[in-house]
Amino acid sequence: MPGFVLLVRPRGDGDDVPGVGFTVSKKVGNAVTRNRMKRRLRALARAALPESGITGADHVLIGRPGGNDIAFAELGEHLDSALKRAAKKLASALPARHPGLDPGSRSAKSGTPDQVRGDAGGQA
């Protein structure tokens, strides 16, 4: 089972700063376990999002049971892989929703952008 799930949704508000959020449910464990998972997810995001994050999009990392048992370096590799898959899906979904719109442009505000999901465990 993957250590986390990454959800990416473009905001379309013209701001190029990537947003980030974290959530870990009670299914993961007690408060100490959940807080440790959130600290690890924050550290992963702090390291990866400035270089690999999708500009103008919100990123949500959802902690999963067993995520604390996975080595931090391996979680980092999973996040990099999930960000690449999400960017690829987003790039292919944007022209289909908004023909003629440049994927780097954030000017389209009509319609609701697709939500892109990238699982961190190699599952598609």
C-alpha positions in Angstrom: 0.0 0.0 0.0 1.4 3.5 -0.9 2.5 5.8 1.9 0.4 8.7 0.5 -1.9 9.8 -2.3 -1.2 13.0 -4.2 -4.1 15.0 -5.6 -3.4 18.0 -7.9 -6.0 20.5 -9.1 -5.2 23.6 -11.1 -6.7 26.7 -9.5 -6.9 28.9 -12.6 -6.6 32.1 -10.6 -3.5 33.4 -12.4 -1.2 32.8 -9.3 1.8 30.7 -10.2 2.6 29.7 -6.6 1.9 26.0 -6.0 -0.5 25.5 -3.1 -0.1 22.6 -0.7 -2.3 20.8 1.9 -1.9 17.8 4.1 -4.4 15.4 5.6 -4.0 12.2 7.6 -7.2 10.4 8.9 -7.6 8.6 12.1 -7.4 5.3 10.2 -3.6 5.9 10.1 -3.3 5.7 13.8 -3.3 7.8 17.0 -2.5 11.5 17.2 1.3 10.9 17.6 1.4 8.7 14.5 -0.8 11.1 12.5 1.4 14.1 13.5 4.6 12.2 12.6 3.1 11.4 9.2 2.1 15.1 8.6 5.7 16.2 9.6 7.1 13.8 7.0 4.7 14.9 4.3 5.6 18.6 5.0 9.3 17.9 4.7 8.7 16.0 1.5 6.7 18.9 0.0 9.2 21.5 1.2 11.9 19.6 -0.7 10.1 18.6 -3.9 7.4 21.2 -4.7 9.7 24.2 -5.4 11.4 22.2 -8.3 8.7 19.7 -9.3 5.4 21.2 -8.2 2.9 22.2 -10.8 2.7 26.0 -11.0 -0.8 27.5 -10.4 -2.1 24.2 -8.9 -3.1 23.0 -5.4 -1.3 19.8 -4.2 -2.9 17.7 -1.5 -0.9 14.9 0.2 -3.1 12.3 1.9 -1.3 10.1 4.4 -2.0 6.4 4.3 -1.6 3.6 6.8 2.0 2.3 6.8 3.4 5.6 5.5 5.6 6.0 8.5 7.2 2.6 8.0 8.5 3.6 4.5 12.0 5.1 4.3 12.0 8.9 3.8 14.1 8.6 0.7 11.7 6.1 -0.9 8.8 8.4 -0.1 10.7 11.2 -1.8 11.1 9.0 -4.9 7.3 8.2 -4.8 6.5 11.9 -4.6 8.7 12.8 -7.6 7.1 10.0 -9.6 3.6 11.1 -8.6 4.3 14.7 -9.5 5.6 13.7 -12.9 2.5 11.5 -13.6 0.2 14.3 -12.4 1.9 16.9 -14.6 1.7 14.6 -17.6 -2.0 13.9 -16.9 -2.7 17.6 -16.4 -0.9 18.6 -19.6 -2.9 16.1 -21.6 -6.2 17.0 -19.9 -5.9 20.8 -20.3 -6.0 21.0 -24.1 -8.9 18.7 -24.2 -10.9 20.9 -21.9 -9.8 24.2 -23.4 -8.8 23.8 -27.1 -6.3 26.4 -28.2 -5.2 27.3 -24.7 -1.5 27.2 -23.9 -0.9 24.8 -21.0 1.3 27.4 -19.3 -1.5 30.0 -19.5 -3.7 30.5 -16.5 -6.2 32.8 -18.2 -9.1 30.3 -18.7 -11.6 30.6 -15.9 -14.6 29.0 -17.7 -15.5 25.6 -16.5 -14.1 23.5 -13.7 -10.6 22.1 -14.2 -10.2 18.3 -14.0 -8.9 16.9 -10.8 -5.7 14.9 -11.4 -4.9 12.1 -9.0 -1.5 10.5 -8.7 -1.0 7.5 -6.4 2.4 7.3 -4.8 2.8 3.5 -4.9 3.3 2.9 -8.6 -0.4 2.2 -9.1 -2.1 4.0 -12.0 
